[in-house]
Amino acid sequence: MRDIRDIMYFISSHSRADSKGVMRFEFPLLPDPAMGERFRAKIVREHKEIEDWIKANPYKFKKAENGYFI
């Protein structure tokens, strides 16, 4: 499992303000398969872990989305 600070930083670094200034998390695209299957599988696992963490920690997710860290 990744460190909670790494997960929150990932969320924060992939959040952008919408037209009203509200921060929104945008999950990054998966890498192109041409970059290698092992690399792509690693990223898929990381994204799944982060997705599971978001579902289990909605309050912490909103904090991370707005740039706060634990």
C-alpha positions as CSV (number, residue, x, y, z in Angstrom):
1,M,0.0,0.0,0.0
2,R,1.2,3.5,-0.8
3,D,1.7,6.1,1.9
4,I,-1.3,8.2,2.5
5,R,0.7,11.4,1.7
6,D,1.6,10.0,-1.7
7,I,-2.0,9.3,-2.5
8,M,-3.1,12.7,-1.3
9,Y,-0.3,14.4,-3.3
10,F,-1.4,12.4,-6.4
11,I,-5.0,13.6,-6.0
12,S,-3.9,17.2,-5.4
13,S,-1.5,17.3,-8.3
14,H,-4.3,16.0,-10.7
15,S,-6.9,18.5,-9.5
16,R,-7.8,21.5,-11.5
17,A,-10.1,24.5,-10.9
18,D,-13.3,24.6,-13.0
19,S,-14.8,27.8,-14.4
20,K,-16.2,28.7,-11.0
21,G,-13.0,28.1,-9.1
22,V,-14.1,24.7,-7.6
23,M,-11.3,22.1,-7.5
24,R,-12.1,18.9,-9.4
25,F,-10.0,15.8,-9.5
26,E,-9.3,14.4,-13.0
27,F,-8.0,10.9,-13.1
28,P,-5.0,10.8,-15.5
29,L,-5.2,8.6,-18.7
30,L,-3.5,5.3,-18.7
31,P,-0.3,5.1,-20.6
32,D,-0.2,3.8,-24.2
33,P,0.3,0.1,-24.5
34,A,3.4,0.8,-26.6
35,M,5.1,1.9,-23.5
36,G,5.3,-1.7,-22.3
37,E,2.8,-4.1,-20.7
38,R,4.6,-4.2,-17.3
39,F,4.7,-0.4,-17.0
40,R,1.0,-0.2,-18.0
41,A,0.0,-2.9,-15.5
42,K,1.9,-1.1,-12.7
43,I,0.0,2.1,-13.5
44,V,-3.3,0.2,-13.6
45,R,-2.6,-1.3,-10.2
46,E,-1.7,2.2,-8.8
47,H,-4.9,3.7,-10.2
48,K,-7.0,0.9,-8.7
49,E,-5.4,1.4,-5.3
50,I,-6.0,5.2,-5.4
51,E,-9.6,4.6,-6.6
52,D,-10.2,2.2,-3.7
53,W,-8.7,4.8,-1.3
54,I,-11.0,7.5,-2.6
55,K,-14.1,5.4,-2.1
56,A,-13.0,4.5,1.5
57,N,-12.0,8.1,2.4
58,P,-14.4,10.6,0.9
59,Y,-13.6,13.3,3.5
60,K,-9.9,13.0,3.1
61,F,-10.4,12.9,-0.7
62,K,-12.1,16.3,-0.7
63,K,-9.3,17.7,1.5
64,A,-6.7,16.3,-1.0
65,E,-8.6,17.6,-4.0
66,N,-8.4,21.1,-2.4
67,G,-4.7,20.8,-1.8
68,Y,-4.6,19.9,1.9
69,F,-2.2,17.2,3.2
70,I,-2.3,15.1,6.3
